[in-house]
Amino acid sequence: MFHRVYELTPKIVPYWQGETYRPLLTSMIPRALYANKPLENVGSRFGYRYGILKKASSQTSLNLPWITEMLANYGVLGVLVGMSLVGTFLAFMERIFNAQSRSDSEFAFGATLMMFVVYP
């Protein structure tokens, strides 16, 4: 996928200019409070936009890795800056939750928290 995005963007497919990050602003708000909340369908739109999926659908989606998403949004410079920021954030979180002075329960809490941050 990364190579396909690299080959097609921006010559054939224009950069997304951060559009895929918009749902981060509203994802924590329940639909009961925000009825017109935008759908999180980036995986489907990405697949259709790059010709991996044959039609736009809410039934089919692709996992969009962080690094590929950064490339599709901002190009190579976006990957360099984005991965530097992600690496700095993860190093900071590791320093907080994985220090030798932490108790077992603090480590377990930190590992659980980081799972939700890193796994997706």
N, C-alpha and C positions, 0 to 999 in steps of 0.2 A: 504494500500500500504506500509506504513512504516513497519508494522509487516512482510510482505512478504519479503521486502528487508532485514530486520534484520535476518530473518530465512535463506535466501539463500546466503547472502554475508558474507564472501568470500568463504564459504565451497563449493558452487556449482557455483555461479556467481562471477567472480573476481571483485575486486574494479576497478572503472573507472579511478582512479588516476588523477582526475581533467579534464578528457576529455570533460565533459559536460559544462565546463566553457570556452572552446576555442572560441565559437562564440561571447563571450563578447568582444574579441579583435577586431573583424571585423564587428560587427553588425551595427555600425554607418556609415560604408563606403557604399555608394550607389553601387548597382550592375553595374551601368553604368560606374563607375570608376574601379571596381574590378570584372570583368566578371566571374572569377573562384572562387568567394567567396563561402566558404563552406555553404551548406544548413543547416538551423537550424531545424533539425528533431529529436531532443533529445527525445521528447515525444513519437514518434513512436518507436524509437530504444529502449527506456526504456521499453515500453509495451511489445515488442517482446522479449527482453532479459530476462525479468522476467516472461514470459509465460502468461501475461495478455491479450495480443493481439496474435492471432493465426498465423499471418504472418506479415512480415515487409512490411510497406506500407507508401506511402507519403499521402494517403488519410485519414488515421486514426491516431489520436494522443491522448495522455493522458496529463493532467496537471500534472506537476511534482513539488510538493511542495518543498520549499527550504530545509527544514529539511530532507526530504527523499533523495533529491539530495546529500546533504552533507554526509548522511549515505552511499549511493551507491558509492560515490567517495572515501571517506576516513575512513569509519567506525564510531564507537562511538566517538572516539577521534575527528574526523572531525566534528561531530555534536556539541560536547562541545566547541571546539575552534571556529567553524563557527558561532554558535548562539551567542557566546560571542562577536564576532566581529560585527555581525549584530545588536545586542542589543546596543553596544557602539555607532555604527554609527547612529542608530535611535535616541538614547538619545541626541547625539550631534546635529542632525538636529532639534529635538524638541526644544532643548535649543536655537538654533539660530532663528527659525521661530515662536516659540510659547511663547516667553518671554512676560511678562506683559507690557514692555515698547514699544512693537510693535504697529504700527498703524493698523487699520482695513485692509488697502490695503496690508501692509506687511504680515499680517496674511493670507489673502486670497491668496497671491502669494505663501507663504510657504505651505499652505494646498494643493494648486494645484500641486506644485512640489512634495510634499510627496506622493500624490495620485499615481503618475506615478512610484514612487520608491517602495511603499509598496504594492499596489494592486496586481501586478503580482505574 
